[in-house]
Amino acid sequence: MSDHAGHAGHADHAGHAGHAGHADQADHADHGIPTIDLDAPAAAAIGRACARVGFFQVVGHGVDDDVIDAAWTACRRFFDLPLADRLAATQQHADDAYGYLPMEAEALERSLGDETATARSDLKQTFNVGPWPTHPRGSASADPAVRAVADWAFGPTPWPPALPELEPAMRAYFEAMDALARRLLSLMALALDQPHDFFEPFVDHAPGALRALDYPDLGDRRPAPGQLRAGAHTDYGTLTILRQDDAPGGLEVLDPTTGEWTPVPATPGAFVVNLGDLMQRWTNDRWRSTLHRVVVPPAGSGPSRRQSMAFFHNANVDARIEVIPSCVEPGEAPRHEPVLAGPHLMGKFLRATSS
């Protein structure tokens, strides 16, 4: 853990260097999604990517390969367990945040809140991990709605008895992703002309979430019309960090400039980073929380099982998210009313998992 903390501290220095003026790191774009090296000054390049498409990939991130590989292998073993063993780690109540969700238990498209849309259930299964009991929760809020969200967001994760190695592997990966998210936020603050620690008071007891995803090979089964591996959606929090493999039927981003769906390639050693809805609100739409989806592989594309791991970084449940003043142009009004981060997050989640 100390190595990760040290790396996060190094990010502040690198960010300041980037901000000071040699920050024109070349954006190595892959299909419109830039790849940014965090070992070089990166704040300006991150700012450009956030404004244009809301997605980028990072290398030079310093996350230990052993931590990544252990979590990846443990997740694959979990999804290979007999269904009864996976169901032993299922959510105890329909509204619980963590645990196993079987195939077609979620429709991410519903999280957009369009009551007229016919959202098809997603062709995936997931295992969702919340903060550990030792994670700081902050002081109890006087607002009962915020307290209820805190109880939900810091609720327990049911672990599968058949796979004891899953919990330590996921915990190490969770902590590495949380450290990387803090590092990225410090660079984002610099890109917004704020102090490097601007976001820290809003995220110092935030309930991050880690999700392992398995998209099984469909074999001869053809999905229903409009059904995807993950329906089009935006993410809910501050930012998401994704590890993906290079299987057919992958992640696509709706490019805001062209209006076309753009594949996000699986770059060896890289993480995909995208902004969530709270960051778009914070920046008065200067930065983008972009629609994305996971498509079904074309017929005849061969073995197409796909795996990924997504870390969702959120704000404190009691954080009041209001537009950053430097993101409002002279004569312009904020485009968003202030919102409490916790109720926002819970509302999005429950829409996606309601039937």
VOPAGU-2260 file (C-alpha; in pm, 1 decimal, decimal comma):
REM VOPAGU-2260
SITE   aa  ch    i         X         Y         Z
SITE  MET   A    0       0,0       0,0       0,0
SITE  SER   A    1     286,4     236,0      77,3
SITE  ASP   A    2     416,8     202,2    -278,7
SITE  HIS   A    3      81,6     313,9    -415,8
SITE  ALA   A    4      65,8     605,9    -175,2
SITE  GLY   A    5     410,9     715,5    -281,0
SITE  HIS   A    6     314,2     695,5    -644,5
SITE  ALA   A    7       9,8     911,3    -581,6
SITE  GLY   A    8     228,0    1170,3    -415,5
SITE  HIS   A    9     460,4    1170,1    -715,5
SITE  ALA   A   10     163,0    1260,6    -933,8
SITE  ASP   A   11     133,2    1600,1    -770,2
SITE  HIS   A   12     485,1    1688,2    -870,5
SITE  ALA   A   13     441,2    1556,6   -1222,7
SITE  GLY   A   14     116,3    1741,9   -1255,7
SITE  HIS   A   15     270,1    2071,0   -1152,5
SITE  ALA   A   16     547,2    2020,3   -1402,4
SITE  GLY   A   17     292,4    1960,2   -1673,8
SITE  HIS   A   18      92,0    2259,9   -1571,4
SITE  ALA   A   19     400,3    2477,3   -1570,5
SITE  GLY   A   20     437,1    2455,0   -1938,5
SITE  HIS   A   21     606,6    2148,9   -2087,0
SITE  ALA   A   22     275,3    1971,3   -2086,2
SITE  ASP   A   23     233,5    1934,2   -2457,5
SITE  GLN   A   24     269,7    1557,4   -2427,6
SITE  ALA   A   25     179,7    1408,3   -2761,4
SITE  ASP   A   26    -165,1    1251,2   -2751,8
SITE  HIS   A   27    -111,3     908,8   -2907,0
SITE  ALA   A   28    -467,7     855,1   -3023,7
SITE  ASP   A   29    -607,7     508,2   -3078,8
SITE  HIS   A   30    -926,0     538,2   -3284,4
SITE  GLY   A   31    -988,9     883,0   -3136,0
SITE  ILE   A   32    -909,6     779,7   -2776,0
SITE  PRO   A   33    -570,5     926,8   -2674,9
SITE  THR   A   34    -309,1     731,6   -2481,1
SITE  ILE   A   35    -136,1     939,8   -2212,6
SITE  ASP   A   36     186,7     851,0   -2032,3
SITE  LEU   A   37     162,6     933,7   -1662,0
SITE  ASP   A   38     541,2     913,9   -1630,8
SITE  ALA   A   39     554,2    1237,5   -1831,5
SITE  PRO   A   40     378,1    1569,8   -1757,5
SITE  ALA   A   41      16,6    1481,2   -1826,2
SITE  ALA   A   42    -226,2    1744,5   -1694,3
SITE  ALA   A   43    -270,4    1934,4   -2020,9
SITE  ALA   A   44    -315,6    1617,6   -2228,1
SITE  ILE   A   45    -572,9    1487,8   -1978,5
SITE  GLY   A   46    -759,1    1818,9   -1994,3
SITE  ARG   A   47    -776,3    1802,1   -2373,7
SITE  ALA   A   48    -903,7    1443,8   -2368,4
SITE  CYS   A   49   -1167,2    1522,3   -2104,3
SITE  ALA   A   50   -1296,0    1816,3   -2306,9
SITE  ARG   A   51   -1305,1    1637,0   -2641,3
SITE  VAL   A   52   -1429,6    1286,0   -2571,4
SITE  GLY   A   53   -1423,1    1218,0   -2195,0
SITE  PHE   A   54   -1216,1     901,6   -2248,8
SITE  PHE   A   55    -843,7     832,1   -2257,5
SITE  GLN   A   56    -600,9     548,9   -2188,5
SITE  VAL   A   57    -310,5     569,9   -1944,4
SITE  VAL   A   58      27,5     399,3   -1942,7
SITE  GLY   A   59     312,6     466,2   -1701,8
SITE  HIS   A   60      58,5     428,8   -1421,0
SITE  GLY   A   61     284,4     230,4   -1187,2
SITE  VAL   A   62      26,6     -30,9   -1086,3
SITE  ASP   A   63     202,4    -358,2   -1005,9
SITE  ASP   A   64     147,1    -627,2   -1270,4
SITE  ASP   A   65     124,1    -892,0    -998,0
SITE  VAL   A   66    -169,0    -708,2    -837,2
SITE  ILE   A   67    -347,1    -682,9   -1172,1
SITE  ASP   A   68    -281,8   -1044,9   -1269,0
SITE  ALA   A   69    -392,4   -1186,0    -932,3
SITE  ALA   A   70    -723,7   -1000,0    -946,2
SITE  TRP   A   71    -780,0   -1089,3   -1311,8
SITE  THR   A   72    -714,3   -1459,7   -1250,8
SITE  ALA   A   73    -931,2   -1471,2    -938,4
SITE  CYS   A   74   -1220,3   -1306,4   -1122,3
SITE  ARG   A   75   -1196,7   -1555,4   -1408,1
SITE  ARG   A   76   -1202,2   -1840,9   -1156,4
SITE  PHE   A   77   -1508,3   -1692,5    -990,5
SITE  PHE   A   78   -1704,3   -1680,4   -1315,7
SITE  ASP   A   79   -1591,9   -2037,5   -1391,8
SITE  LEU   A   80   -1742,7   -2165,4   -1064,3
SITE  PRO   A   81   -2064,1   -2369,0   -1078,9
SITE  LEU   A   82   -2367,9   -2142,4   -1072,5
SITE  ALA   A   83   -2460,6   -2255,2    -720,5
SITE  ASP   A   84   -2123,2   -2134,6    -589,3
SITE  ARG   A   85   -2160,8   -1799,8    -765,0
SITE  LEU   A   86   -2512,5   -1760,4    -626,8
SITE  ALA   A   87   -2371,8   -1812,8    -275,9
SITE  ALA   A   88   -2222,2   -1464,5    -318,7
SITE  THR   A   89   -2537,4   -1304,9    -452,6
SITE  GLN   A   90   -2694,7    -986,1    -325,1
SITE  GLN   A   91   -2913,8   -1058,4     -24,6
SITE  HIS   A   92   -3170,7    -792,3    -114,8
SITE  ALA   A   93   -3272,3    -651,7    -451,8
SITE  ASP   A   94   -3139,1    -305,3    -365,5
SITE  ASP   A   95   -2801,8    -419,2    -227,7
SITE  ALA   A   96   -2503,4    -265,1    -400,8
SITE  TYR   A   97   -2257,4    -554,5    -389,8
SITE  GLY   A   98   -2227,7    -922,9    -468,4
SITE  TYR   A   99   -2301,2   -1140,8    -768,9
SITE  LEU   A  100   -2546,8   -1035,7   -1039,9
SITE  PRO   A  101   -2631,2   -1316,9   -1284,6
SITE  MET   A  102   -2679,1   -1288,8   -1658,5
SITE  GLU   A  103   -2940,8   -1035,1   -1770,0
SITE  ALA   A  104   -3000,6    -904,9   -1415,0
SITE  GLU   A  105   -2914,5    -548,7   -1516,5
SITE  ALA   A  106   -3000,7    -308,5   -1798,1
SITE  LEU   A  107   -2756,4     -18,2   -1786,4
SITE  GLU   A  108   -2957,1     174,7   -2043,7
SITE  ARG   A  109   -3226,0     227,2   -1776,9
SITE  SER   A  110   -2983,7     436,1   -1571,9
SITE  LEU   A  111   -3029,6     718,3   -1824,9
SITE  GLY   A  112   -3378,5     771,8   -1682,3
SITE  ASP   A  113   -3570,1     758,7   -2012,5
SITE  GLU   A  114   -3900,2     606,8   -1902,1
SITE  THR   A  115   -4014,3     567,7   -2264,0
SITE  ALA   A  116   -3714,8     357,7   -2370,3
SITE  THR   A  117   -3739,7     -19,8   -2396,2
SITE  ALA   A  118   -3415,3    -129,0   -2233,3
SITE  ARG   A  119   -3300,5    -483,7   -2301,2
SITE  SER   A  120   -3123,9    -674,2   -2023,4
SITE  ASP   A  121   -2746,2    -685,4   -2060,3
SITE  LEU   A  122   -2572,2   -1005,8   -2171,5
SITE  LYS   A  123   -2323,5   -1012,7   -1886,9
SITE  GLN   A  124   -2271,6   -1133,7   -1531,9
SITE  THR   A  125   -2091,2    -927,7   -1268,9
SITE  PHE   A  126   -1937,7    -946,1    -924,1
SITE  ASN   A  127   -1945,9    -616,6    -737,7
SITE  VAL   A  128   -1718,6    -523,1    -448,8
SITE  GLY   A  129   -1763,1    -232,7    -210,4
SITE  PRO   A  130   -1535,2     -59,8      40,5
SITE  TRP   A  131   -1383,0    -267,0     319,7
SITE  PRO   A  132   -1514,6    -213,0     674,6
SITE  THR   A  133   -1193,3     -25,1     759,5
SITE  HIS   A  134   -1254,7     233,9     485,8
SITE  PRO   A  135   -1326,7     582,2     630,2
SITE  ARG   A  136   -1694,1     680,6     614,9
SITE  GLY   A  137   -1668,2    1036,8     742,4
SITE  SER   A  138   -1888,4    1179,2    1014,6
SITE  ALA   A  139   -2255,7    1085,3    1024,1
SITE  SER   A  140   -2470,8    1329,2     828,7
SITE  ALA   A  141   -2767,7    1502,5     988,0
SITE  ASP   A  142   -2960,3    1434,2     666,5
SITE  PRO   A  143   -3143,0    1097,7     697,4
SITE  ALA   A  144   -3138,6    1053,5     319,3
SITE  VAL   A  145   -2759,3    1085,2     315,4
SITE  ARG   A  146   -2726,9     845,2     610,0
SITE  ALA   A  147   -2940,1     591,1     423,4
SITE  VAL   A  148   -2716,8     621,7     117,8
SITE  ALA   A  149   -2405,5     578,7     333,9
SITE  ASP   A  150   -2547,0     258,5     483,5
SITE  TRP   A  151   -2613,9     132,6     130,0
SITE  ALA   A  152   -2282,4     244,9     -23,9
SITE  PHE   A  153   -2074,7     107,7     263,9
SITE  GLY   A  154   -2275,5    -213,6     288,1
SITE  PRO   A  155   -2111,3    -556,9     305,3
SITE  THR   A  156   -1979,5    -755,1      11,1
SITE  PRO   A  157   -2085,6   -1123,9      17,8
SITE  TRP   A  158   -1783,8   -1338,0     -75,3
SITE  PRO   A  159   -1803,8   -1687,7    -229,7
SITE  PRO   A  160   -1696,0   -1956,1      20,9
SITE  ALA   A  161   -1573,3   -2171,0    -269,8
SITE  LEU   A  162   -1303,5   -1917,5    -369,8
SITE  PRO   A  163   -1124,9   -1774,8     -63,3
SITE  GLU   A  164    -847,0   -1615,9    -271,8
SITE  LEU   A  165   -1094,4   -1377,2    -437,3
SITE  GLU   A  166   -1122,9   -1135,3    -144,0
SITE  PRO   A  167    -750,0   -1059,6     -89,7
SITE  ALA   A  168    -687,3   -1029,8    -464,4
SITE  MET   A  169    -976,3    -788,3    -508,4
SITE  ARG   A  170    -879,8    -587,4    -202,4
SITE  ALA   A  171    -524,8    -530,1    -330,2
SITE  TYR   A  172    -658,9    -427,8    -670,5
SITE  PHE   A  173    -923,5    -199,6    -514,5
SITE  GLU   A  174    -655,3     -15,7    -315,7
SITE  ALA   A  175    -431,7      19,8    -622,3
SITE  MET   A  176    -718,8     162,5    -826,3
SITE  ASP   A  177    -818,6     403,0    -548,8
SITE  ALA   A  178    -460,4     534,8    -537,7
SITE  LEU   A  179    -451,5     571,9    -917,5
SITE  ALA   A  180    -785,6     754,4    -914,0
SITE  ARG   A  181    -651,1    1004,3    -658,8
SITE  ARG   A  182    -346,0    1057,4    -877,6
SITE  LEU   A  183    -564,3    1121,7   -1181,9
SITE  LEU   A  184    -785,4    1363,5    -987,5
SITE  SER   A  185    -482,3    1568,8    -889,2
SITE  LEU   A  186    -386,8    1600,5   -1256,6
SITE  MET   A  187    -745,0    1685,8   -1350,5
SITE  ALA   A  188    -750,0    1960,6   -1088,9
SITE  LEU   A  189    -439,7    2114,0   -1245,6
SITE  ALA   A  190    -597,8    2091,9   -1590,2
SITE  LEU   A  191    -890,3    2294,9   -1451,3
SITE  ASP   A  192    -656,0    2565,3   -1313,1
SITE  GLN   A  193    -717,3    2450,2    -956,9
SITE  PRO   A  194    -471,6    2343,5    -684,2
SITE  HIS   A  195    -364,0    1980,6    -720,9
SITE  ASP   A  196    -557,6    1884,1    -405,9
SITE  PHE   A  197    -879,4    2063,9    -505,3
SITE  PHE   A  198   -1090,9    1746,2    -517,8
SITE  GLU   A  199    -952,7    1590,0    -198,4
SITE  PRO   A  200   -1212,7    1729,0      48,6
SITE  PHE   A  201   -1487,9    1592,2    -177,1
SITE  VAL   A  202   -1345,9    1238,3    -202,3
SITE  ASP   A  203   -1158,6    1171,1     123,9
SITE  HIS   A  204   -1421,9     923,1     246,7
SITE  ALA   A  205   -1578,1     824,0     -84,0
SITE  PRO   A  206   -1724,5     474,3    -136,4
SITE  GLY   A  207   -1548,5     345,0    -446,0
SITE  ALA   A  208   -1673,9      25,6    -609,0
SITE  LEU   A  209   -1496,2    -246,8    -803,6
SITE  ARG   A  210   -1682,2    -454,5   -1061,2
SITE  ALA   A  211   -1563,7    -772,0   -1230,5
SITE  LEU   A  212   -1750,3    -837,0   -1555,3
SITE  ASP   A  213   -1783,2   -1153,6   -1760,7
SITE  TYR   A  214   -1943,5   -1152,1   -2104,1
SITE  PRO   A  215   -1986,2   -1522,3   -2190,1
SITE  ASP   A  216   -1940,9   -1662,0   -2536,7
SITE  LEU   A  217   -2292,2   -1671,3   -2681,6
SITE  GLY   A  218   -2228,0   -1972,6   -2903,6
SITE  ASP   A  219   -2521,8   -2019,2   -3140,0
SITE  ARG   A  220   -2749,5   -1794,9   -2935,9
SITE  ARG   A  221   -2846,5   -1471,0   -3103,7
SITE  PRO   A  222   -2953,1   -1181,9   -2882,6
SITE  ALA   A  223   -3290,7   -1014,0   -2901,9
SITE  PRO   A  224   -3313,4    -710,1   -3131,9
SITE  GLY   A  225   -3130,7    -421,6   -2967,9
SITE  GLN   A  226   -2980,1    -637,5   -2693,3
SITE  LEU   A  227   -2614,6    -567,7   -2609,8
SITE  ARG   A  228   -2352,8    -696,7   -2372,4
SITE  ALA   A  229   -2389,1    -362,9   -2191,9
SITE  GLY   A  230   -2647,0    -109,4   -2306,3
SITE  ALA   A  231   -2553,5     249,6   -2382,3
SITE  HIS   A  232   -2500,4     445,5   -2061,1
SITE  THR   A  233   -2285,9     701,9   -1888,6
SITE  ASP   A  234   -2105,4     631,9   -1562,3
SITE  TYR   A  235   -2234,7     790,5   -1246,4
SITE  GLY   A  236   -1945,3     916,3   -1033,9
SITE  THR   A  237   -1622,0    1109,2   -1081,7
SITE  LEU   A  238   -1418,6     872,6   -1299,7
SITE  THR   A  239   -1390,3     506,7   -1398,6
SITE  ILE   A  240   -1073,0     301,3   -1450,2
SITE  LEU   A  241   -1115,4      -5,5   -1673,3
SITE  ARG   A  242    -896,4    -303,9   -1746,6
SITE  GLN   A  243   -1019,7    -492,4   -2054,9
SITE  ASP   A  244    -911,2    -782,9   -2270,6
SITE  ASP   A  245    -889,6    -803,3   -2646,9
SITE  ALA   A  246   -1191,8   -1020,8   -2725,7
SITE  PRO   A  247   -1446,4    -966,3   -3005,0
SITE  GLY   A  248   -1746,2    -757,0   -2905,4
SITE  GLY   A  249   -1584,1    -482,4   -2703,3
SITE  LEU   A  250   -1621,3    -134,7   -2562,3
SITE  GLU   A  251   -1745,1     145,6   -2788,7
SITE  VAL   A  252   -1769,8     519,2   -2718,6
SITE  LEU   A  253   -2014,0     759,2   -2884,4
SITE  ASP   A  254   -1776,8    1022,8   -3020,3
SITE  PRO   A  255   -1934,9    1361,4   -2938,2
SITE  THR   A  256   -1770,8    1523,5   -3240,1
SITE  THR   A  257   -1864,9    1274,6   -3511,7
SITE  GLY   A  258   -2173,1    1113,9   -3356,1
SITE  GLU   A  259   -2029,6     772,5   -3442,9
SITE  TRP   A  260   -1959,8     475,5   -3218,1
SITE  THR   A  261   -1582,5     433,9   -3184,1
SITE  PRO   A  262   -1415,9     110,5   -3062,7
SITE  VAL   A  263   -1176,4     144,1   -2769,3
SITE  PRO   A  264    -881,8     -85,6   -2841,4
SITE  ALA   A  265    -730,5    -305,0   -2571,4
SITE  THR   A  266    -385,6    -148,4   -2543,9
SITE  PRO   A  267    -133,6    -376,5   -2366,5
SITE  GLY   A  268     -51,0    -247,5   -2019,6
SITE  ALA   A  269    -299,1      40,3   -2035,1
SITE  PHE   A  270    -605,7     133,1   -1835,7
SITE  VAL   A  271    -904,3     302,7   -1997,6
SITE  VAL   A  272   -1021,2     607,7   -1801,0
SITE  ASN   A  273   -1352,1     785,2   -1850,7
SITE  LEU   A  274   -1536,2    1060,9   -1672,2
SITE  GLY   A  275   -1862,5    1013,8   -1485,8
SITE  ASP   A  276   -2171,6    1232,1   -1461,8
SITE  LEU   A  277   -2057,2    1409,6   -1145,5
SITE  MET   A  278   -1741,8    1534,5   -1317,8
SITE  GLN   A  279   -1945,0    1669,1   -1609,6
SITE  ARG   A  280   -2169,3    1855,8   -1363,8
SITE  TRP   A  281   -1869,8    1984,7   -1170,3
SITE  THR   A  282   -1714,3    2126,5   -1487,6
SITE  ASN   A  283   -2036,6    2282,6   -1619,7
SITE  ASP   A  284   -2029,4    2046,2   -1920,6
SITE  ARG   A  285   -1680,8    2167,7   -2014,1
SITE  TRP   A  286   -1574,2    1805,0   -1972,9
SITE  ARG   A  287   -1779,5    1511,9   -2096,1
SITE  SER   A  288   -1936,8    1205,3   -1939,2
SITE  THR   A  289   -1975,1    1016,8   -2263,7
SITE  LEU   A  290   -2218,9     745,7   -2367,9
SITE  HIS   A  291   -2054,1     406,5   -2408,6
SITE  ARG   A  292   -2163,5      47,2   -2457,3
SITE  VAL   A  293   -2030,7    -306,3   -2501,7
SITE  VAL   A  294   -2146,7    -462,1   -2826,2
SITE  VAL   A  295   -2232,0    -820,1   -2919,4
SITE  PRO   A  296   -1963,3    -978,0   -3139,7
SITE  PRO   A  297   -2055,6   -1037,3   -3503,3
SITE  ALA   A  298   -2177,5   -1384,6   -3594,5
SITE  GLY   A  299   -1889,6   -1608,4   -3695,1
SITE  SER   A  300   -1625,2   -1410,9   -3504,6
SITE  GLY   A  301   -1506,0   -1719,7   -3316,3
SITE  PRO   A  302   -1461,5   -1752,7   -2938,5
SITE  SER   A  303   -1583,3   -1427,4   -2790,1
SITE  ARG   A  304   -1584,0   -1456,3   -2413,2
SITE  ARG   A  305   -1482,1   -1117,6   -2275,2
SITE  GLN   A  306   -1360,5   -1012,1   -1932,2
SITE  SER   A  307   -1301,2    -673,1   -1774,9
SITE  MET   A  308   -1256,9    -507,2   -1435,6
SITE  ALA   A  309   -1395,2    -158,9   -1370,1
SITE  PHE   A  310   -1320,1      62,0   -1070,4
SITE  PHE   A  311   -1577,1     334,9   -1011,6
SITE  HIS   A  312   -1443,7     630,6    -816,1
SITE  ASN   A  313   -1712,6     836,1    -647,7
SITE  ALA   A  314   -1741,1    1146,8    -434,7
SITE  ASN   A  315   -1823,2    1140,9     -64,1
SITE  VAL   A  316   -2190,4    1055,8     -15,2
SITE  ASP   A  317   -2243,0    1391,0     161,5
SITE  ALA   A  318   -2041,6    1593,5     -92,0
SITE  ARG   A  319   -2228,1    1886,1    -244,5
SITE  ILE   A  320   -2133,6    1894,7    -611,2
SITE  GLU   A  321   -2169,4    2240,1    -760,7
SITE  VAL   A  322   -2015,2    2391,7   -1068,8
SITE  ILE   A  323   -1649,9    2493,3   -1027,0
SITE  PRO   A  324   -1639,5    2874,4   -1069,3
SITE  SER   A  325   -1344,6    2860,8   -1311,5
SITE  CYS   A  326   -1560,2    2647,3   -1543,7
SITE  VAL   A  327   -1820,1    2924,4   -1584,6
SITE  GLU   A  328   -1740,9    3176,7   -1856,5
SITE  PRO   A  329   -1803,9    3547,9   -1790,3
SITE  GLY   A  330   -2173,2    3619,8   -1842,0
SITE  GLU   A  331   -2259,8    3249,9   -1833,1
SITE  ALA   A  332   -2470,8    3083,6   -1563,9
SITE  PRO   A  333   -2406,5    2738,4   -1416,8
SITE  ARG   A  334   -2589,3    2476,4   -1622,4
SITE  HIS   A  335   -2651,1    2244,1   -1326,9
SITE  GLU   A  336   -2804,4    2287,6    -985,4
SITE  PRO   A  337   -2599,2    2159,3    -690,8
SITE  VAL   A  338   -2653,6    1790,9    -613,3
SITE  LEU   A  339   -2559,1    1562,7    -325,0
SITE  ALA   A  340   -2329,3    1292,9    -459,2
SITE  GLY   A  341   -2469,5     998,8    -260,9
SITE  PRO   A  342   -2838,4    1025,5    -353,1
SITE  HIS   A  343   -2734,8    1088,8    -716,3
SITE  LEU   A  344   -2528,3     769,2    -721,3
SITE  MET   A  345   -2791,9     552,7    -554,7
SITE  GLY   A  346   -3069,1     675,1    -785,0
SITE  LYS   A  347   -2870,2     585,2   -1096,9
SITE  PHE   A  348   -2781,2     240,6    -963,2
SITE  LEU   A  349   -3135,1     151,2    -864,2
SITE  ARG   A  350   -3273,4     253,4   -1204,4
SITE  ALA   A  351   -3024,7      21,6   -1376,7
SITE  THR   A  352   -3109,0    -279,5   -1159,2
SITE  SER   A  353   -3486,9    -235,5   -1137,0
SITE  SER   A  354   -3697,7    -465,5   -1350,1
